[in-house]
Amino acid sequence: MALSLAGKHCAIVGATGIIGTSIAKAFASHGAVLTLLSRSIPEAQPSFEKELRKPPTSTANKAPTSHRYIKLDVRQPDNVAATFRGLENKDQAVGPVDILINCAGISQTTLFKRTPDEEIRSVLDTNLLATMLACKHAKVQPNGCIINVSSLMALKGAVGATVYAASKAGVVGFTRALCLEMSARSIRVNALLPGWVDSPMWNNLKPDVKKEYLQATPLKRIASPEEVADAAVFLATNQFANNCVLNLDGGLSAS
Ligand SMILES: NC(=O)c1ccc[n+]([C@@H]2O[C@H](COP(=O)([O-])OP(=O)(O)OC[C@H]3O[C@@H](n4cnc5c(N)ncnc54)[C@H](OP(=O)(O)O)[C@@H]3O)[C@@H](O)[C@H]2O)c1
């Protein structure tokens, strides 16, 4: 297969998660040079170094020549700005990118009335505000693209997921509006809405809840992380994909 991502510099925020790791592997396998970010990226670096395909030696733009690993807590707004813009340490700055993927996220498992205020703030800060700040401070290059990982729950209610759903619906609204503003810079902006994915988020559900979701899903199964990564590759490589709100949920959103 042609490596249409060859030499492209892709920053993945939340790269150590199940979905982020899968996206990292897929993009590296297509020749992208990666900057991987999360809180636990230093611990994960050795295993990424073993598993990721090395980027091509020559690159068309000013992309780094090897994959890079930058520790970032997206709940620290000043750090997000500094990390993307290189305000403090140029070596630890992301620099110009062709593709930005916002994939960091945390879930919620409590009924709204029982959710502590601090947790409400944490979910919104991690899932929504951090996505906005990364989009604001990243130096996405002309003809580049942004992919914001939202969720099926942006569109469909679920018990125990009020704040999570609001944060992910916010990501969709933000993506749509940003798409218009970024057109002046020739940057495409898309949202990816996975349904349930084989991940701890799914595994932590009670068996009867899992059963209900599976019954309600026309395809009667959950997605693999690789299928989500495949959708991200599509959004990054299809040059007409803009303002896509891509449901990847096995049809669950239809039920
Ligand atoms: N799994 C699903 O079924 C599913 C379905 C729909 C949508 N999604 C969305 O897909 C995305 C990835 O989900 P996943 O299943 O891969 O989750 P995961 O395995 O729990 O990974 C979450 C990622 O977010 C990062 N993260 C969390 N808090 C952070 C912080 N304060 N600063 C920096 N990074 C932070 C984590 O890295 P560190 O802990 O190292 O910081 C990790 O890389 C999330 O946005 C999630 O809402 C998931």
Ligand as a Chemical Component Dictionary entry (heavy atoms), coordinates in Angstrom:
data_LIG
# 
_chem_comp.id                   LIG 
_chem_comp.type                 NON-POLYMER 
_chem_comp.pdbx_formal_charge   0 
_chem_comp.three_letter_code    LIG 
# 
loop_
_chem_comp_atom.comp_id 
_chem_comp_atom.atom_id 
_chem_comp_atom.alt_atom_id 
_chem_comp_atom.type_symbol 
_chem_comp_atom.charge 
_chem_comp_atom.model_Cartn_x 
_chem_comp_atom.model_Cartn_y 
_chem_comp_atom.model_Cartn_z 
_chem_comp_atom.pdbx_ordinal 
LIG N1  N1  N 0  -12.528 2.697  24.863 1  
LIG C1  C1  C 0  -13.716 2.984  24.344 2  
LIG O1  O1  O 0  -14.631 2.127  24.270 3  
LIG C2  C2  C 0  -13.964 4.364  23.798 4  
LIG C3  C3  C 0  -15.160 4.607  23.119 5  
LIG C4  C4  C 0  -15.400 5.880  22.609 6  
LIG C5  C5  C 0  -14.461 6.890  22.774 7  
LIG N2  N2  N 1  -13.327 6.632  23.449 8  
LIG C6  C6  C 0  -12.369 7.749  23.608 9  
LIG O2  O2  O 0  -11.150 7.396  22.993 10 
LIG C7  C7  C 0  -10.067 8.018  23.689 11 
LIG C8  C8  C 0  -9.058  6.954  24.091 12 
LIG O3  O3  O 0  -9.728  5.983  24.881 13 
LIG P1  P1  P 0  -8.990  4.640  25.365 14 
LIG O4  O4  O 0  -9.991  3.579  25.461 15 
LIG O5  O5  O -1 -7.761  4.422  24.548 16 
LIG O6  O6  O 0  -8.610  5.078  26.844 17 
LIG P2  P2  P 0  -7.364  4.678  27.734 18 
LIG O7  O7  O 0  -6.775  3.395  27.302 19 
LIG O8  O8  O 0  -7.806  4.835  29.140 20 
LIG O9  O9  O 0  -6.332  5.856  27.376 21 
LIG C9  C9  C 0  -6.544  7.157  27.775 22 
LIG C10 C10 C 0  -5.380  8.010  27.293 23 
LIG O10 O10 O 0  -5.584  9.358  27.752 24 
LIG C11 C11 C 0  -4.405  9.777  28.409 25 
LIG N3  N3  N 0  -4.717  10.736 29.448 26 
LIG C12 C12 C 0  -5.690  10.670 30.395 27 
LIG N4  N4  N 0  -5.594  11.723 31.225 28 
LIG C13 C13 C 0  -4.544  12.471 30.774 29 
LIG C14 C14 C 0  -3.934  13.661 31.206 30 
LIG N5  N5  N 0  -4.385  14.341 32.281 31 
LIG N6  N6  N 0  -2.868  14.131 30.516 32 
LIG C15 C15 C 0  -2.404  13.465 29.436 33 
LIG N7  N7  N 0  -2.940  12.339 28.975 34 
LIG C16 C16 C 0  -3.990  11.841 29.640 35 
LIG C17 C17 C 0  -3.804  8.505  28.994 36 
LIG O11 O11 O 0  -2.418  8.649  29.203 37 
LIG P3  P3  P 0  -1.721  8.784  30.648 38 
LIG O12 O12 O 0  -2.593  8.096  31.660 39 
LIG O13 O13 O 0  -0.388  8.205  30.452 40 
LIG O14 O14 O 0  -1.628  10.249 30.869 41 
LIG C18 C18 C 0  -4.036  7.549  27.832 42 
LIG O15 O15 O 0  -3.026  7.726  26.871 43 
LIG C19 C19 C 0  -10.692 8.753  24.869 44 
LIG O16 O16 O 0  -10.873 10.101 24.525 45 
LIG C20 C20 C 0  -12.033 8.066  25.039 46 
LIG O17 O17 O 0  -12.979 8.919  25.633 47 
LIG C21 C21 C 0  -13.046 5.405  23.954 48 
# 
loop_
_chem_comp_bond.comp_id 
_chem_comp_bond.atom_id_1 
_chem_comp_bond.atom_id_2 
_chem_comp_bond.value_order 
_chem_comp_bond.pdbx_ordinal 
LIG N1  C1  SING 1  
LIG C1  O1  DOUB 2  
LIG C1  C2  SING 3  
LIG C2  C3  SING 4  
LIG C2  C21 DOUB 5  
LIG C3  C4  DOUB 6  
LIG C4  C5  SING 7  
LIG C5  N2  DOUB 8  
LIG N2  C6  SING 9  
LIG N2  C21 SING 10 
LIG C6  O2  SING 11 
LIG C6  C20 SING 12 
LIG O2  C7  SING 13 
LIG C7  C8  SING 14 
LIG C7  C19 SING 15 
LIG C8  O3  SING 16 
LIG O3  P1  SING 17 
LIG P1  O4  DOUB 18 
LIG P1  O5  SING 19 
LIG P1  O6  SING 20 
LIG O6  P2  SING 21 
LIG P2  O7  DOUB 22 
LIG P2  O8  SING 23 
LIG P2  O9  SING 24 
LIG O9  C9  SING 25 
LIG C9  C10 SING 26 
LIG C10 O10 SING 27 
LIG C10 C18 SING 28 
LIG O10 C11 SING 29 
LIG C11 N3  SING 30 
LIG C11 C17 SING 31 
LIG N3  C12 SING 32 
LIG N3  C16 SING 33 
LIG C12 N4  DOUB 34 
LIG N4  C13 SING 35 
LIG C13 C14 SING 36 
LIG C13 C16 DOUB 37 
LIG C14 N5  SING 38 
LIG C14 N6  DOUB 39 
LIG N6  C15 SING 40 
LIG C15 N7  DOUB 41 
LIG N7  C16 SING 42 
LIG C17 O11 SING 43 
LIG C17 C18 SING 44 
LIG O11 P3  SING 45 
LIG P3  O12 DOUB 46 
LIG P3  O13 SING 47 
LIG P3  O14 SING 48 
LIG C18 O15 SING 49 
LIG C19 O16 SING 50 
LIG C19 C20 SING 51 
LIG C20 O17 SING 52 
# 
